[in-house]
Structures are given as C-alpha cells and as structure tokens.
Amino acid sequence: MRRLDKAGILRDLIVIGSWCIPFYESYFSGVKYSLSIRTRDIDFLIPRPSSFRAKIDLEQLLKDLGFILGFKGEQGVMKLEHPDLIIEFLVPKSGRGRERPVPLPELRFNAQALRFLSFLTSDTIAVSIDDVTVTLPHPVNFALHKLIVFQRRQKGDKAMKDRDTAIRILKALIDKGESARIKAVFQSVPRGWQQKIMTGLDLAEEPKIAKILEY
C-alpha cells in the first residue's frame, strides 16, 4: 500500500473483496463487529473510465518486494503473485458478452471486467491505515453486492463465505443505526439487482433484513 501510495496511484484505486473486512473496523467502532479473512487475493477496482494521475510500470514497482508477473484464463488476465499475496485489478463490465482484459497503459498492466462492480464505485469511504489512506466501497454497497455475487459463485465454500460476510456486515450496519441507508441504497439499484438481493436474503434465511428493504 505504501509503495502504491508513494507512486501516486493508490488514490485512484478502490480496495474491494475480502480485504475490505479488516479495513472496516474503524467504521464499525462502537458496535459488535468481528470478521476475519483467509485469502491471499487482494483486488483493486478501477472506476471506468480510468483516470490515473501517474504512470508507472507496476511489475517493476513491486518486483523487489517479491512479486512476479502471472496470468490466468485463456484471455491472459495479468496478476502479480507473491507467496503471501496475489494482486489483481478489476473494472466494471459494460454491456453483454465476453470481454478481453482491459488494458491499463498507465500501469503497463491489464484488468478483468466483471459485472455489478459499478455498484461498488457509486459510494466510497476513506480509511486511514497507519500513514496511508485507502478507499473502500461503503459497507452498505459492499454487503449488498456480496448478496448478488455469492449466487454466481461456482465453488460452494466461497459462495457461503460471501453470503455469511454480507449478512454479518448488514447486521453490524443495522446495529449502527443505518437501516434507512441500507433501504435507500437498495432502492437506488435496478429492479433486476433488487430481485437478486432479495433472493440472496431468502437463500440466507434472513427475513428480518428483507423486511427492512420491503417497507
């Protein structure tokens, strides 16, 4: 994080995925919040269109920290691999059909396009970690997004982890007095997304949270 910050690109990135969980601790101070993560993957989301204010060679920037360039999938999505961490870049997918990796010429890298990620860029918060400021999706958007994507997971254990994370964060938000905000964000998304969120709550057997969204 410090290396990316010093290079001038961290401010143009949004940390998403499971690494948001520990970073939300300060947001939930005063209410019960205890979630752990078990993943090597850290995902950085880049809003479209990208607007990097600095140009770097990302591979070279992190090479001396032990990261090496790797690829995944038939299309050659780039990632940086370390024994303890894997870094990937994502962008919101627009339109339908299969897309090739999205070039990031400012980083000499590429990113994978995925659906529903625009939901995570629409409202963000800033969290200070030691001497670095990190941008995260608002916890409401993060949790509702998890309710959508866990249904698309092919691996059952990852799906259950996403579902459980979403529910526990929503309950922490309710304890924090943010039920109205959850409902407002829910009502702001397309009807198809709303249906997927309600289906997720039904699968998670959480009728009390569903009622907050319905009324």
C-alpha positions as CSV (number, residue, x, y, z in Angstrom):
1,M,0.0,0.0,0.0
2,R,2.8,2.4,0.9
3,R,4.6,1.6,-2.4
4,L,1.4,2.3,-4.4
5,D,0.7,5.4,-2.5
6,K,4.2,6.8,-3.0
7,A,3.9,6.1,-6.7
8,G,0.8,8.2,-6.8
9,I,-1.7,5.6,-7.9
10,L,-3.3,4.3,-4.6
11,R,-5.7,7.3,-4.6
12,D,-7.1,6.2,-7.9
13,L,-7.9,2.7,-6.7
14,I,-10.7,1.1,-4.6
15,V,-9.8,-1.9,-2.5
16,I,-12.6,-4.5,-2.8
17,G,-13.1,-8.1,-1.9
18,S,-12.3,-9.7,1.4
19,W,-9.5,-7.3,2.3
20,C,-12.2,-4.7,3.0
21,I,-13.3,-6.6,6.0
22,P,-10.5,-5.7,8.4
23,F,-10.3,-2.2,7.0
24,Y,-13.9,-1.6,8.0
25,E,-13.1,-2.0,11.7
26,S,-12.8,1.8,12.4
27,Y,-16.1,2.4,10.6
28,F,-17.9,0.0,13.0
29,S,-16.3,1.2,16.2
30,G,-18.9,1.1,18.9
31,V,-20.9,-1.8,17.6
32,K,-20.2,-5.6,17.5
33,Y,-18.0,-6.3,14.5
34,S,-15.6,-9.2,14.3
35,L,-14.8,-10.7,10.9
36,S,-11.7,-12.5,9.8
37,I,-10.3,-13.2,6.3
38,R,-8.5,-16.1,4.9
39,T,-7.4,-15.2,1.4
40,R,-4.2,-14.3,-0.5
41,D,-6.1,-12.3,-3.1
42,I,-6.3,-8.5,-2.9
43,D,-8.4,-6.9,-5.6
44,F,-8.1,-3.3,-6.7
45,L,-11.1,-1.8,-8.5
46,I,-10.6,0.9,-11.1
47,P,-13.7,3.0,-12.0
48,R,-14.4,3.5,-15.7
49,P,-13.0,5.5,-17.4
50,S,-9.7,5.2,-15.5
51,S,-8.1,8.4,-14.6
52,F,-4.6,7.7,-13.2
53,R,-2.7,10.8,-12.3
54,A,0.6,9.0,-12.5
55,K,2.2,6.5,-14.9
56,I,4.3,3.6,-13.6
57,D,5.5,0.1,-14.5
58,L,3.6,-1.8,-11.9
59,E,5.6,-5.0,-12.3
60,Q,8.8,-3.2,-11.8
61,L,7.4,-1.2,-8.9
62,L,6.7,-4.3,-6.9
63,K,9.4,-6.6,-8.2
64,D,11.9,-6.1,-5.3
65,L,9.1,-7.0,-2.8
66,G,9.0,-10.5,-4.3
67,F,6.1,-10.2,-6.7
68,I,6.3,-11.9,-10.1
69,L,4.0,-11.5,-13.1
70,G,1.5,-14.2,-13.7
71,F,-1.5,-14.8,-16.0
72,K,-4.9,-16.5,-15.6
73,G,-7.6,-17.6,-18.0
74,E,-7.5,-18.0,-21.8
75,Q,-7.5,-14.3,-22.3
76,G,-4.4,-13.6,-20.2
77,V,-5.6,-11.6,-17.3
78,M,-2.5,-10.3,-15.5
79,K,-1.8,-10.7,-11.8
80,L,1.2,-10.2,-9.5
81,E,2.0,-13.2,-7.4
82,H,3.8,-13.4,-4.1
83,P,4.0,-16.4,-1.6
84,D,1.7,-14.4,0.7
85,L,-0.4,-12.2,-1.6
86,I,-1.9,-12.1,-5.1
87,I,-2.8,-8.7,-6.6
88,E,-5.3,-8.3,-9.4
89,F,-7.1,-5.3,-11.0
90,L,-10.8,-5.2,-11.9
91,V,-13.0,-2.8,-13.8
92,P,-16.8,-2.7,-14.1
93,K,-18.1,-4.7,-17.1
94,S,-20.3,-2.7,-19.5
95,G,-22.7,-4.4,-21.9
96,R,-23.0,-8.1,-22.5
97,G,-20.9,-10.8,-23.9
98,R,-17.3,-11.9,-23.2
99,E,-14.7,-9.2,-22.9
100,R,-11.0,-9.3,-23.2
101,P,-8.8,-7.9,-20.5
102,V,-9.0,-4.2,-20.3
103,P,-5.6,-2.5,-21.0
104,L,-4.2,-0.2,-18.3
105,P,-1.5,1.6,-20.2
106,E,-0.7,3.9,-17.3
107,L,0.4,0.8,-15.3
108,R,1.6,-1.4,-18.2
109,F,-0.9,-3.9,-16.9
110,N,-4.4,-5.1,-17.6
111,A,-7.6,-5.6,-15.7
112,Q,-10.5,-8.1,-15.7
113,A,-14.0,-6.8,-16.4
114,L,-16.8,-8.1,-14.2
115,R,-20.5,-7.4,-13.8
116,F,-22.0,-5.5,-10.9
117,L,-18.8,-3.7,-9.9
118,S,-20.2,-0.3,-10.7
119,F,-22.3,-0.8,-7.6
120,L,-19.0,-0.6,-5.6
121,T,-17.8,2.6,-7.2
122,S,-21.0,4.6,-6.6
123,D,-20.3,5.3,-2.9
124,T,-17.0,5.0,-1.2
125,I,-15.3,5.8,2.1
126,A,-11.7,6.6,3.0
127,V,-9.9,4.8,5.9
128,S,-6.5,5.6,7.3
129,I,-4.2,2.7,7.9
130,D,-1.1,3.9,9.7
131,D,0.2,6.6,7.3
132,V,-1.8,5.5,4.3
133,T,-5.3,6.4,3.2
134,V,-7.3,3.6,1.4
135,T,-10.5,4.0,-0.5
136,L,-13.2,1.3,0.1
137,P,-16.8,0.7,-1.0
138,H,-19.3,1.9,1.5
139,P,-20.1,-1.1,3.7
140,V,-23.8,-1.0,2.6
141,N,-22.8,-1.3,-1.1
142,F,-20.2,-4.0,-0.2
143,A,-22.7,-6.1,1.7
144,L,-25.5,-5.9,-0.9
145,H,-23.0,-6.6,-3.7
146,K,-21.9,-9.8,-1.9
147,L,-25.6,-10.9,-1.7
148,I,-25.7,-10.7,-5.5
149,V,-22.4,-12.3,-6.4
150,F,-22.4,-15.2,-4.0
151,Q,-25.2,-16.7,-6.1
152,R,-22.9,-16.6,-9.1
153,R,-20.1,-18.5,-7.4
154,Q,-19.2,-21.9,-8.8
155,K,-17.5,-23.0,-5.6
156,G,-19.9,-23.6,-2.7
157,D,-17.4,-22.8,0.1
158,K,-16.6,-19.4,-1.4
159,A,-20.3,-18.7,-2.0
160,M,-21.1,-19.4,1.6
161,K,-18.3,-17.2,2.8
162,D,-19.6,-14.3,0.7
163,R,-23.1,-14.8,1.9
164,D,-22.1,-15.0,5.6
165,T,-19.9,-11.9,5.2
166,A,-22.8,-10.0,3.7
167,I,-25.2,-10.9,6.4
168,R,-22.8,-10.1,9.3
169,I,-21.9,-6.7,7.8
170,L,-25.6,-5.9,7.3
171,K,-26.4,-6.8,10.9
172,A,-23.5,-4.6,12.0
173,L,-24.9,-1.7,9.9
174,I,-28.3,-2.3,11.5
175,D,-26.8,-2.2,15.0
176,K,-25.1,1.1,13.9
177,G,-28.5,2.6,13.1
178,E,-28.1,2.5,9.3
179,S,-31.2,0.6,8.3
180,A,-32.6,3.6,6.4
181,R,-29.4,3.8,4.4
182,I,-29.5,0.1,3.5
183,K,-33.0,0.6,2.2
184,A,-32.1,3.8,0.3
185,V,-29.2,2.1,-1.4
186,F,-31.3,-1.0,-2.2
187,Q,-34.0,1.3,-3.8
188,S,-31.4,3.1,-5.9
189,V,-30.3,0.0,-7.9
190,P,-32.0,-1.5,-10.9
191,R,-35.0,-3.7,-10.2
192,G,-33.2,-6.8,-11.5
193,W,-30.4,-6.2,-8.9
194,Q,-33.1,-5.7,-6.2
195,Q,-34.5,-9.1,-7.1
196,K,-31.1,-10.8,-6.8
197,I,-30.5,-9.2,-3.4
198,M,-33.9,-10.4,-2.1
199,T,-33.2,-13.8,-3.5
200,G,-29.9,-13.8,-1.6
201,L,-31.6,-12.9,1.6
202,D,-34.1,-15.6,1.1
203,L,-31.3,-18.2,0.5
204,A,-29.6,-16.9,3.6
205,E,-32.9,-17.2,5.5
206,E,-32.8,-13.6,6.8
207,P,-36.5,-12.4,6.6
208,K,-35.9,-9.6,9.2
209,I,-33.3,-7.9,6.9
210,A,-35.6,-8.5,3.9
211,K,-38.4,-6.6,5.7
212,I,-36.2,-3.6,6.2
213,L,-35.8,-3.4,2.4
214,E,-39.5,-4.0,1.7
215,Y,-41.1,-1.3,3.8
